[in-house]
Amino acid sequence: MNAPDARPALREFKNHDLVDDIAKPGIRYESRPAKTRDGTTVPGLYNAWITLDNPTQFNSYTTDMVKGVILAFRAASNARDVNCVVFTGAGDKAFCTGGNTKEYAEYYAGHPQEYRQYMRLFNDMVSTILTCDKPVICRVNGMRIGGGQEIGMACDFSVAQDLARFGQAGPKHGSAPIGGATDFLPPIIGNERAMVAGVLCEPFSAHKAYYWGMLADIVPALKVDGKFVANPLVETQRVVDDYGRFVFGEPRIGDAAKEAKALLARGTVDLSLLDGKVEELCSKLLLTFPDCTTKTLEELRKPKLDAWNRNKENSRAWLALNMMTEGRAGFRAFNEGTKESREVDFIAMRQALARGQGWDEAFTDSLMPGRRG
């Protein structure tokens, strides 16, 4: 009897992809052979890897990259031989840090009609992830910040290397995290933690993300003297602080922080454990009924999808108009500032607005990091 992979197709399939060529700059699509738990390759079945390939800009997505993500997810969703989708970024610094701030500042800032069209694409990207007919695993290879956090939370599973950092950026950089974070954070981590993450925009560790329920699993990535060690920069034990609170995944301070940085400098980043954990999850998904899995995904996605569908259109309109005021100032400041200072002068801005100052070009210019006096 012929092996299963050698059997002829039962029928000639129609092509349901939107386009024949899904290639776009900054996006890689790969079909990698599916494997069982013991590493045996399964003939005729694959896992689709979609990679944000813009590492010099921390895998921030350009307009073309957003189009590429949409086309890649549609292709993976339609592929009859795909087991699951792995969504990741190139390198070991970042999964994704959100929209490309250079493009935002130099093209979209001050042009709300253009940004409204861009946000149609962004919304379609998030929706395409949320409605993929295959399980979607976010392989968090580095920072997952801002819009990167939002598209990461749209995925079904997230597995991270423990040097990765997470967080939102909206109110610190002239926007609101309404590209998914305000919809996804409350059902994932609860309202109070969502307030802290979404409003204060303070980055947090992979260990805290795991503790909060944002991750399916975490693995070490730092290798020192040939051995993997947990992220030394954070406290990875549940200890009680001076206020009686449990502390987990918080940054080390004082001498402990200095020692941690020295250890970090001695080591190298190795993502082999991350790849192993992702492959393990892919192999577990392989041993399920595909249609039953898809239906289960559809039901479990509903809290995120229902909130997203209620809000995405009015969020799109608000974000477009915001590009005339705070968005224009915030993205310009990030693009024109230095590593040490990428934020507007918040105090001067608030004082001027309290006096009745309107948003014009001169006012925006006065808030830029290099013009504080």
Secondary structure, DSSP 8 states (H G I E B T S, - for coil): ---GGGS--SS------S-S----TTEEEEEEEEE-TT--EEEEEEEEEEEE--GGGTT-B-HHHHHHHHHHHHHHHH-TTEEEEEEEESTTTEEE-SB-HHHIIIIITT-HHHHHHHHHHHHHHHHHHHT-SS-EEEEE-SEEETHHHHHHHTSSEEEEETT-EEE--GGGTT--STTTHHHHHHHHH-HHHHHIIIII---EEHHHHHHHT--SEEE--EEETTEEE--TTEE-S-EE-TTS-EE-SEE--HHHHHHHHHHHHH-EE--HHHHHHHHHHHHHHHTS-HHHHHHHHHHHTHHHHHHHHHHHHHHHHHHHHHTTTHHHHHHHHHHHS-SS--S--HHHHHHHHHTT----HHHHHHTSGGG--
